[in-house]
Amino acid sequence: MIEAKEIRVIDDEKKQLGVLSLMQALAISRDKGLDLVEIAPQAAPPVCRIMDYGKFLYELHKKEHEAKKHQKQIQVKEIKFRPKISTHDYDFKMRHIFRFLEEGNKVKITVMLRGREKQKPELGIKVLDKVLEQVAGLGAQDGDIRKQGWSVSALLVPSKTGGKDAKAKNTQGSPKEVQGDGEQKIPAQ
């Protein structure tokens, strides 16, 4: 509801009609079969626009949806270890951690403790330290190591290296690599 007596009016073709009374502006909007929408209530006098309000809301929703589509969603991926993990399993899980960090996702590393292992959380911390040492170039620990009764965990965040374009390797090599040294022989086909 528009409360001001005089308003600045913009028509449906985005042309200014000037400062009009509220009744005049409502009459113009009804003649065109459109709505009178207050755009800037804080202005003196308030600015109102003649438009199809339903269409305006639809376009606003569409713009918000497009903006969300182009945002990068950062997810927290979780990888679980055991203190007595085999070498192959450890390497397999480390490949996943590297991939997740390269994609820009956060990774929660959890070392699960069972039975008597719960009495020695340092076994879990040892595994976490080994993981953190290996991912030093790609990511960093966020916060402290959390100790719970049955697990020890840490959160890794990817290092800021830039966007997707920064990942593209520099294809330009030294001049010798680009031009060749002239001594290489081309194999006959």
HELIX and SHEET records of a PDB file:
HELIX    1   1 LEU A   22  LYS A   32  1                                  11    
HELIX    2   2 TYR A   53  LYS A   69  1                                  17    
HELIX    3   3 THR A   87  GLU A  102  1                                  16    
HELIX    4   4 GLY A  115  GLN A  119  5                                   5    
HELIX    5   5 GLU A  122  GLN A  134  1                                  13    
HELIX    6   6 LYS A  164  LYS A  167  1                                   4    
HELIX    7   7 PRO A  175  GLN A  179  1                                   5    
SHEET    1   A 4 GLN A  16  SER A  21  0                                        
SHEET    2   A 4 GLU A   6  ILE A  10 -1                                        
SHEET    3   A 4 VAL A  47  MET A  51  1                                        
SHEET    4   A 4 ASP A  35  ALA A  40 -1                                        
SHEET    1   B 4 VAL A  76  PHE A  81  0                                        
SHEET    2   B 4 LYS A 106  MET A 112  1                                        
SHEET    3   B 4 SER A 151  PRO A 158 -1                                        
SHEET    4   B 4 GLY A 139  LYS A 147 -1                                        
END                                                                             
